[in-house]
Amino acid sequence: MKVLLVNQPMGFSYGSIGIMRPPLGLAYLASVLRDHHQVKIIDFSVEKQNWNNYPYSEFDIVGISADTSRYLISLRIAKVAKNQGAIVVMGGPHVSFLDKDALESGVVDYVVRNEGEYSFLSLVKFLSKEIPFEEVRGVSYLTNGELSRTPDAPFIYDLDSLPFPARELLPLKLYGEKMNGRPTTTLITSRGCPFNCDFCSSSQFFGVRWRARSAENVFEEMGLLYKKYNYRALSFVDDNFTLDPDRIIKLSQKIIKQRWNLIWGAWSRVDTIAHNPDMVRMMAKAGFKWTFLGFESGSQEVLNEYGKRALVQDALKAMEILKENHVGVTGSFILGALNETKDMMKETINFAKRLNPHTAQFSVLTPYPGTKLYEMVKDRLLTKNWGIYTGSHPVIKLDHVSPEALRMLFIMAYSSFYLRPGKLVENMPYVCKIVPNILKLLASKMFLSKSF
């Protein structure tokens, strides 16, 4: 069968600040499917093609990945593909947890739930009459208007058994993200999260058991990216890259021994960094230059409310270790916990300035479907316009802070962090990108809407 995998246009703000990353989830799907079927990936976030005029009729199946903020545009693409006669399959975190809504839209034939490689493959095999429907796993559909679900597919515990993402099907030169001036691309080396924070759906989507690729398997993919694709900067974007320090030390030793002209970054956790300074030193020797850390709040009370399982003092220790090793930090901070007051939010803003990471990302607490937070606040939602679930808009009724006040605190967070003289000079290119974004936010009808 001919299968088209679709990545929707970029969501609010990301493209404008230079975050243009290849959709590795689709590339993994393609790598599993292509031994059996013809597969193409179209990425409307970077390719200059109009999704509304695309020839979906040339394909038997159109698969669309849907996160929450891009769910509505996914439905619009699905409608066009469906009208052209394609079988429409949707996957991703949003529809995994709200599969009935997607199917009842009338433009989605099947939903693939959670980890999709082998679930989607089983569905495609059924549709091509290779296997009976009884062998399909992890798929939702409607029967006479009633929701039906096949049994969940087991998680893939041997991640080394997966083929590498089919990057040759992606327009790699169009992803313009850079690290220290070098073109960079992404890798994922683990799945699952044991921490199960209230605001994150990763533990539900990929499971609470952390599953990791071996250092040898990761090193092999790095070699492919270094030699075949000529990347000299790589970014590891799994949620818990450093959860097993021994694995990371082993990988770092391999990189050092290889003597590559390579720099790299990774997402991590504050406590992992704070408690493993030797691991960080080894990573830095191997070219570790950047990390993304979820500090989230300067209030221990708020961290506890998030179920973060982190300590405020660990953040200070982690920053000290990273600065000693000359590792740049992007720090994530969240405003808008249910019981948070204005003073507590200001405490987080001041904490961000005290930590002083190279860049800071401030978000408004957003209850994505599939999270514990979403279940907790269903009766507090101000809107179900999924298009504004971007982390930039108030969507929950808080106990002490109005939506209007939260908007102003969100803008104050960015302005007070970046408009300090030293930080402004340090981040001038970034500030020039983010300021127009904030101005658009201020001017948008969504942001100023009183329809909550």
C-alpha positions in Angstrom: 0.0 0.0 0.0 1.0 3.6 -0.5 1.2 5.5 2.8 1.6 9.2 3.4 2.7 10.4 6.8 1.9 14.0 7.6 3.4 16.5 9.9 1.2 19.6 10.3 2.3 23.2 10.0 4.3 24.5 12.9 2.4 25.5 16.0 2.3 29.0 17.5 5.7 30.6 18.1 8.1 27.7 17.6 9.2 28.4 14.0 9.6 32.1 14.8 12.3 31.4 17.4 14.2 28.9 15.3 12.9 25.6 16.7 12.4 23.5 13.6 13.0 19.9 14.4 12.4 16.9 12.2 9.4 14.8 13.2 11.3 11.7 14.4 8.1 10.0 15.4 7.0 9.9 11.8 10.5 8.9 10.7 10.3 5.9 13.1 6.9 4.9 11.7 8.3 5.1 8.2 11.4 3.0 9.1 9.1 0.2 10.3 6.6 0.4 7.4 8.9 0.8 4.4 10.0 -2.8 4.3 6.5 -3.7 3.6 4.9 -0.7 1.9 5.6 2.5 0.0 6.0 5.4 2.4 6.4 9.1 2.0 6.6 11.9 4.7 5.4 15.4 4.0 6.3 18.0 6.6 4.1 21.1 6.1 6.0 22.9 8.9 9.0 23.4 6.6 8.1 22.4 3.1 6.6 25.0 0.8 3.5 23.1 -0.1 -0.1 23.9 0.7 -1.8 21.2 2.8 -5.2 22.2 1.4 -4.1 21.4 -2.2 -1.9 18.4 -1.6 -2.7 15.2 -3.7 -3.7 12.9 -0.9 -5.7 10.8 -3.4 -2.4 9.4 -4.7 -2.1 7.4 -1.4 -4.2 4.6 0.1 -3.6 5.7 3.7 -2.9 9.1 5.1 -1.4 9.1 8.7 -1.5 12.3 10.7 0.2 12.9 14.0 -1.8 15.1 16.3 -0.6 16.9 19.4 -3.1 19.1 21.3 -2.3 22.6 20.0 -2.3 21.3 16.4 -5.3 19.0 16.7 -7.6 21.4 14.9 -5.4 21.8 11.9 -4.9 18.0 11.9 -8.7 17.6 11.5 -8.7 20.1 8.6 -6.0 18.1 6.8 -7.9 14.9 7.6 -11.0 16.3 6.0 -9.3 17.2 2.8 -7.6 13.7 2.6 -10.9 12.0 3.5 -12.7 13.9 0.8 -10.1 12.7 -1.7 -10.8 9.1 -0.9 -7.9 8.2 1.4 -8.2 6.1 4.6 -7.3 8.6 7.4 -5.4 7.3 10.4 -4.5 9.7 13.3 -2.0 9.1 16.1 -0.2 11.1 18.7 -0.8 12.1 22.3 -4.0 14.1 21.9 -6.0 11.5 20.1 -4.6 8.6 22.1 -6.5 10.0 25.1 -9.4 11.5 23.2 -9.9 8.9 20.5 -13.7 9.1 20.5 -13.7 12.8 19.8 -11.4 12.3 16.8 -13.4 9.4 15.4 -16.7 11.2 15.8 -15.4 14.1 13.8 -16.3 12.0 10.7 -13.0 12.6 9.0 -10.8 10.1 10.9 -11.2 6.3 10.2 -8.8 4.9 12.8 -6.9 6.2 15.8 -3.6 4.6 16.7 -3.1 4.9 20.4 0.2 5.5 22.2 3.5 4.1 20.9 2.7 3.6 17.2 5.3 1.7 15.3 3.9 -1.8 15.5 0.2 -0.8 16.1 0.2 1.2 12.8 2.0 -1.6 11.0 -0.6 -4.1 12.2 -3.4 -1.8 10.9 -1.7 -1.3 7.5 -1.2 -5.1 7.2 -4.9 -5.6 7.9 -6.0 -2.9 5.4 -3.7 -4.6 2.8 -5.4 -8.0 3.6 -2.2 -9.5 5.0 -3.6 -10.3 8.5 -7.0 -10.7 10.0 -8.4 -7.8 12.1 -8.1 -9.9 15.3 -4.3 -9.3 15.1 -4.6 -5.5 15.0 -3.4 -3.9 18.3 -3.7 -0.4 19.8 -6.3 0.9 17.4 -9.6 2.6 18.0 -12.5 2.9 15.5 -16.3 3.3 15.3 -18.7 0.4 14.8 -22.3 1.6 14.0 -21.4 4.8 15.8 -20.1 3.1 18.9 -16.4 3.3 20.0 -14.4 0.1 19.7 -10.8 -0.5 20.7 -8.5 -3.4 19.9 -6.3 -4.6 22.8 -3.4 -2.2 23.6 -0.1 -3.0 21.9 2.7 -3.9 24.3 5.4 -1.3 24.8 8.6 -1.9 22.9 11.1 -2.8 25.6 14.0 -3.6 23.3 14.4 -0.2 21.6 17.7 -1.4 20.0 15.5 -3.6 17.9 13.9 -0.6 16.2 15.5 0.5 12.9 16.9 4.1 13.0 14.5 6.8 11.9 14.1 7.1 8.1 15.7 10.5 7.9 16.3 10.1 4.2 12.6 10.7 3.8 12.8 14.1 5.5 13.9 17.4 4.0 16.8 17.6 6.5 18.3 20.8 5.0 15.1 22.7 5.8 15.4 22.3 9.6 17.4 25.4 10.5 18.1 24.9 14.2 21.6 25.5 15.3 23.8 25.0 18.3 26.7 27.3 18.8 26.4 28.3 15.1 26.4 24.7 13.9 23.5 23.0 12.1 22.0 20.4 14.5 19.6 17.5 14.4 17.9 15.4 17.0 18.0 11.9 18.5 15.8 10.0 20.9 17.5 7.4 23.0 14.8 6.4 25.6 11.1 6.3 26.2 8.9 6.3 29.3 9.0 8.3 32.5 8.8 7.1 36.1 8.3 10.5 37.5 4.7 11.0 36.3 4.5 14.8 36.9 0.9 16.0 37.0 1.3 18.3 33.9 3.1 15.9 31.6 1.5 13.1 29.5 4.7 11.2 28.8 4.2 8.7 31.5 0.8 7.8 30.2 1.7 7.9 26.5 5.0 6.0 26.8 4.5 4.3 30.1 6.0 4.8 33.6 8.7 2.2 33.0 11.8 3.9 31.5 13.2 2.1 28.5 16.6 3.0 27.1 18.6 2.1 24.0 22.1 0.8 24.8 25.1 3.1 24.6 26.4 1.1 21.7 23.2 1.5 19.7 23.1 5.2 20.4 26.7 5.6 19.4 26.1 3.8 16.1 23.3 6.3 15.2 25.6 9.2 16.2 28.2 7.8 13.8 25.7 7.7 11.0 24.7 11.3 11.6 28.3 12.4 11.8 29.6 10.5 8.8 26.7 10.2 6.4 24.8 13.4 7.1 27.8 15.5 8.3 26.3 16.9 11.5 28.7 18.4 14.0 26.1 19.2 16.6 23.4 16.8 18.0 20.6 17.3 20.4 19.2 14.4 22.5 15.5 15.2 23.1 14.2 12.3 25.2 12.6 13.3 28.4 15.1 11.4 30.6 18.3 11.2 28.7 20.5 11.1 31.9 18.3 8.9 34.1 21.0 6.1 34.0 24.3 7.9 34.7 26.3 4.8 33.9 24.9 4.6 30.4 25.7 8.3 29.8 29.3 7.9 31.1 29.8 4.9 28.9 28.5 6.8 25.9 30.6 9.8 26.7 33.7 7.7 26.9 33.0 6.3 23.4 32.6 9.8 22.0 35.9 10.9 23.6 37.7 7.9 22.3 36.4 8.6 18.8 37.8 12.1 18.8 34.9 13.6 16.8 34.7 17.3 16.2 31.3 17.2 17.8 29.2 19.2 20.3 25.9 18.1 21.7 23.1 18.9 24.0 20.5 17.0 26.0 17.4 17.4 28.1 17.8 16.4 31.7 16.4 16.7 35.2 17.6 19.0 37.9 18.1 16.3 40.5 20.0 14.1 38.1 22.5 16.9 37.4 22.8 17.9 41.1 23.5 14.4 42.3 25.9 13.3 39.5 28.6 15.9 39.1 31.1 13.3 37.8 28.7 12.3 35.0 28.4 16.0 34.0 32.2 16.4 33.9 32.5 13.3 31.7 29.8 14.6 29.4 31.5 18.0 29.1 34.7 16.3 28.1 32.8 14.6 25.4 31.4 17.8 23.9 28.3 18.4 26.1 27.5 22.1 25.6 23.8 22.6 26.3 21.0 21.3 28.4 17.3 21.9 28.8 16.2 21.7 32.5 12.7 21.9 33.9 13.1 24.1 37.0 9.4 24.9 36.8 9.1 27.0 40.0 11.0 28.7 42.8 8.3 27.6 45.3 8.7 24.2 46.9 5.0 24.3 47.6 4.3 24.6 43.9 6.8 21.9 42.9 5.0 19.6 45.3 1.7 20.5 43.8 3.0 19.6 40.4 4.1 16.2 41.7 7.6 17.1 40.4 9.6 15.2 43.0 12.3 17.9 43.0 13.8 20.3 45.5 14.4 24.0 45.0 17.9 23.8 46.4 18.8 21.2 43.8 18.3 23.8 41.1 21.0 26.0 42.6 23.4 23.0 42.8 22.6 21.9 39.3 23.3 25.4 37.9 26.6 25.6 39.8 27.8 22.2 38.4 26.8 23.1 34.8 28.5 26.5 35.0 31.6 24.9 36.3 31.6 22.7 33.2 30.7 25.5 30.8 27.4 24.0 29.8 24.7 26.4 28.6 21.3 26.0 30.1 17.8 26.7 28.8 15.6 26.7 31.9 11.8 26.0 31.9 9.5 27.7 34.3 5.7 27.4 34.7 3.3 29.9 36.0 -0.3 29.2 37.0 -0.6 26.4 39.5 -4.1 26.1 40.9 -3.3 27.5 44.3 -0.5 29.8 43.2 -0.7 33.5 44.2 0.7 36.5 42.3 3.5 36.7 44.9 4.4 33.0 44.3 4.6 33.6 40.6 6.8 36.6 41.1 9.0 34.4 43.3 9.4 32.0 40.4 10.3 34.9 38.1 12.9 36.2 40.5 14.2 32.7 41.0 14.7 32.4 37.2 16.8 35.6 37.3 18.7 34.3 40.3 19.5 31.0 38.5 20.3 33.0 35.4 20.3 30.3 32.8 21.5 31.3 29.3 17.8 31.3 28.1 14.5 30.9 29.9 11.3 29.5 28.7 8.2 30.6 30.6 4.9 28.7 30.2 1.4 29.0 31.5 0.3 25.8 33.1 -1.7 23.9 30.5 -3.8 20.7 31.2 -3.1 18.5 28.2 -5.4 15.5 27.7 -3.8 12.4 29.2 -2.3 14.2 32.1 -3.3 13.9 35.7 -3.7 17.6 35.7 -6.4 17.4 32.9 -8.5 15.0 35.0 -8.1 17.2 38.1 -9.2 20.5 36.4 -12.0 19.4 33.9 -14.5 21.5 35.8 -12.1 24.5 35.8 -11.4 24.7 32.1 -12.0 28.1 30.6 -12.0 26.8 27.1 -11.7 23.7 25.0 -10.3 25.6 22.0 -7.4 23.2 21.6 -5.6 25.7 19.3 -4.7 27.9 22.2 -3.3 25.0 24.4 0.2 26.2 23.5 1.5 27.0 27.0 1.0 30.7 26.3 -2.6 31.2 27.2 -4.5 30.9 30.5 -7.0 28.0 30.1 -7.7 27.1 33.8 -9.7 29.0 36.4 -7.2 29.5 39.3 -7.9 30.1 42.9 -6.2 33.4 43.4 -5.2 34.8 40.0 -7.4 36.0 37.2 -6.7 35.1 33.5 -5.9 38.7 32.8 -3.5 39.0 35.7 -1.8 35.7 34.6 -1.3 37.1 31.1 0.4 40.1 32.5 2.6 38.0 34.8 3.6 35.8 31.8 4.7 38.9 29.8 6.4 40.3 32.8 8.4 37.1 33.2 9.8 37.3 29.7 10.4 41.1 29.9 12.0 41.2 33.3 14.3 38.2 32.5 15.5 39.3 29.0 15.5 43.1 29.3 18.2 43.2 31.9 21.2 44.9 30.2 23.6 41.9 30.4 21.0 39.4 29.4 19.7 41.5 26.5 23.2 41.8 25.0 23.8 38.1 25.5 20.6 37.0 23.9 20.0 39.8 21.3 19.2 37.3 18.4 16.8 35.4 20.6 15.2 38.5 21.9 14.7 39.9 18.4 12.8 36.6 17.6 10.7 36.4 20.8 9.6 40.0 21.0 7.5 40.0 17.8 6.1 36.7 19.0 4.9 38.3 22.2 3.5 41.3 20.3 1.5 38.9 18.2 0.3 37.3 21.3 -0.8 40.6 22.8 -2.6 41.5 19.6 -4.2 38.2 19.0 -8.0 37.8 19.5 -7.4 34.6 21.3 -5.2 36.3 23.9 -7.6 39.2 24.5 -10.7 37.2 24.2 -13.3 37.6 27.0 -15.2 34.5 25.8 -13.8 32.3 28.6 
